[in-house]
Amino acid sequence: MARRRCFSIALALAALAWCLMLAAPPLLEASGIRTPSLLIRALLDPVCHQMPERSFWLAGAPLAVCARCIGLYAGFLAGCVSLAAFALRGSRWPGPPPPRSVLLVMALPTFLELLAESTGLTQSSGPLRALAGWLFGLVVPCYLLPAIEGMASEMRLLDPFDRERTHAEAG
């Protein structure tokens, strides 16, 4: 239970730091600090088009990623915080990850919104893009956290310096 609590809190804190980093460029630019802002935007360039017209704005400048990505990352943060709350309450883990169909259903609004926009059927608004991304991001931690926990368990099995395991095997 302690390991689960640590993993869920660490992932929630990492997601929070990531989301804060997304808001940093416009705040830094408004303060006249350009270099870190440019570095953050360059770091995120491979994962987002960063088109200002498709982004939310803060302090007179666009956030570091578009509205859809903001929604995705905010949803991921909300999912991580929810799982951390479960762990902090000491309640049982919500169980195994949901069926993959849940992930697909939650990704469907983003896919449909992207498809409608790319085919010219509609021009989505920032809030609609963000909501579609948020729904998908919300469920991703339900799959990621158990995977991280499983990898850590596997790595522990490979650790020759794990005294608990070595002692148990010897006894």
C-alpha positions as CSV (number, residue, x, y, z in Angstrom):
1,M,0.0,0.0,0.0
2,A,2.8,2.4,0.8
3,R,4.4,1.9,-2.6
4,R,1.1,2.4,-4.3
5,R,0.6,5.7,-2.4
6,C,4.1,6.9,-3.3
7,F,3.7,6.1,-7.0
8,S,0.3,7.8,-7.2
9,I,1.5,10.9,-5.3
10,A,4.7,11.1,-7.4
11,L,2.7,10.8,-10.7
12,A,0.2,13.5,-9.5
13,L,3.1,15.8,-8.6
14,A,4.9,15.2,-11.9
15,A,1.6,15.9,-13.8
16,L,1.1,19.1,-11.7
17,A,4.7,20.3,-12.5
18,W,4.1,19.5,-16.2
19,C,0.9,21.6,-16.2
20,L,2.6,24.5,-14.4
21,M,5.3,24.4,-17.0
22,L,2.7,24.8,-19.8
23,A,1.6,28.0,-18.2
24,A,5.1,29.3,-17.6
25,P,6.0,30.7,-21.0
26,P,3.4,33.5,-21.2
27,L,4.1,34.4,-17.5
28,L,7.8,34.5,-18.1
29,E,7.4,36.6,-21.3
30,A,5.2,39.0,-19.5
31,S,8.0,39.4,-16.9
32,G,10.5,40.0,-19.7
33,I,12.2,36.6,-19.2
34,R,12.5,35.2,-22.8
35,T,15.1,32.5,-22.8
36,P,13.4,30.0,-20.5
37,S,10.1,30.6,-22.3
38,L,11.7,29.9,-25.6
39,L,13.3,26.7,-24.3
40,I,10.0,25.4,-22.9
41,R,8.3,26.1,-26.2
42,A,11.1,24.4,-28.1
43,L,10.9,21.4,-25.8
44,L,7.2,21.1,-26.5
45,D,7.4,21.8,-30.3
46,P,7.7,18.1,-31.2
47,V,4.5,17.2,-29.3
48,C,2.2,20.1,-30.2
49,H,1.7,22.4,-33.2
50,Q,1.5,25.4,-30.8
51,M,-0.7,27.4,-33.1
52,P,-1.6,30.6,-31.3
53,E,-5.1,30.7,-32.8
54,R,-5.8,27.3,-31.4
55,S,-4.4,28.0,-27.9
56,F,-5.6,29.6,-24.7
57,W,-3.9,32.8,-23.8
58,L,-2.5,34.0,-20.5
59,A,-0.9,37.4,-19.8
60,G,-1.1,38.4,-23.5
61,A,0.6,35.3,-24.9
62,P,-0.5,31.8,-25.9
63,L,0.1,28.9,-23.5
64,A,3.0,26.5,-24.4
65,V,0.6,24.0,-26.1
66,C,-2.8,24.2,-27.9
67,A,-6.2,23.9,-26.2
68,R,-6.5,20.2,-27.0
69,C,-3.1,19.4,-25.4
70,I,-4.0,21.6,-22.4
71,G,-7.2,19.6,-22.0
72,L,-5.3,16.3,-22.4
73,Y,-2.7,17.3,-19.7
74,A,-5.3,18.8,-17.4
75,G,-7.4,15.6,-17.7
76,F,-4.3,13.6,-17.0
77,L,-3.6,15.7,-13.9
78,A,-7.2,15.3,-12.7
79,G,-7.0,11.5,-13.2
80,C,-3.7,11.4,-11.3
81,V,-5.1,13.4,-8.4
82,S,-8.1,11.1,-8.2
83,L,-6.0,8.0,-8.0
84,A,-3.7,9.7,-5.4
85,A,-6.8,10.6,-3.4
86,F,-7.8,6.9,-3.4
87,A,-4.3,5.9,-2.2
88,L,-4.2,8.6,0.5
89,R,-7.5,7.5,1.9
90,G,-6.1,4.1,2.2
91,S,-8.9,2.6,0.2
92,R,-8.2,-0.3,-2.0
93,W,-6.9,0.5,-5.4
94,P,-9.8,1.0,-7.8
95,G,-8.9,-2.4,-9.2
96,P,-7.3,-3.4,-12.4
97,P,-7.3,-1.0,-15.3
98,P,-10.6,-0.7,-17.0
99,P,-11.1,-2.6,-20.3
100,R,-9.4,-1.0,-23.2
101,S,-12.8,-0.2,-24.7
102,V,-13.1,2.5,-22.0
103,L,-9.9,4.1,-23.2
104,L,-11.1,4.0,-26.8
105,V,-14.5,5.5,-25.8
106,M,-12.8,8.3,-24.0
107,A,-10.5,8.9,-26.9
108,L,-13.4,9.0,-29.4
109,P,-14.4,12.6,-28.8
110,T,-10.9,13.8,-29.5
111,F,-10.7,11.6,-32.6
112,L,-14.1,12.8,-33.9
113,E,-13.3,16.4,-33.2
114,L,-10.0,16.1,-35.0
115,L,-11.6,14.3,-38.0
116,A,-14.4,16.9,-38.3
117,E,-11.9,19.7,-38.2
118,S,-9.4,18.2,-40.6
119,T,-12.1,17.3,-43.2
120,G,-13.5,20.9,-42.9
121,L,-16.9,19.8,-41.5
122,T,-16.5,22.2,-38.6
123,Q,-14.0,24.5,-36.9
124,S,-13.8,23.5,-33.3
125,S,-13.6,26.0,-30.5
126,G,-10.8,26.0,-27.9
127,P,-13.1,24.9,-25.1
128,L,-14.4,22.0,-27.2
129,R,-10.9,20.9,-28.1
130,A,-9.9,21.1,-24.5
131,L,-12.9,19.1,-23.3
132,A,-12.3,16.4,-25.8
133,G,-8.6,16.1,-24.8
134,W,-9.6,16.2,-21.1
135,L,-11.9,13.2,-21.4
136,F,-9.1,11.1,-22.9
137,G,-6.4,12.4,-20.4
138,L,-8.7,11.6,-17.5
139,V,-8.5,7.9,-18.0
140,V,-4.9,7.5,-19.0
141,P,-3.6,7.4,-15.4
142,C,-5.9,4.4,-14.8
143,Y,-3.7,2.5,-17.2
144,L,-0.3,4.1,-16.6
145,L,-0.1,3.9,-12.8
146,P,-0.7,0.1,-12.7
147,A,1.9,-0.3,-15.5
148,I,4.4,1.7,-13.5
149,E,3.7,-0.3,-10.4
150,G,4.1,-3.5,-12.4
151,M,7.4,-2.4,-13.9
152,A,8.7,-1.4,-10.4
153,S,7.8,-4.9,-9.1
154,E,9.5,-6.5,-12.0
155,M,12.6,-4.4,-11.5
156,R,12.6,-5.3,-7.8
157,L,12.6,-9.0,-8.8
158,L,15.8,-8.3,-10.8
159,D,17.5,-6.4,-7.9
160,P,20.2,-8.6,-6.4
161,F,20.5,-6.1,-3.5
162,D,16.9,-6.4,-2.4
163,R,17.5,-7.6,1.2
164,E,13.8,-8.5,1.9
165,R,13.5,-10.7,-1.2
166,T,17.0,-12.2,-0.8
167,H,16.3,-13.0,2.9
168,A,12.9,-14.5,2.1
169,E,14.4,-16.7,-0.6
170,A,17.2,-17.9,1.8
171,G,14.7,-18.7,4.6
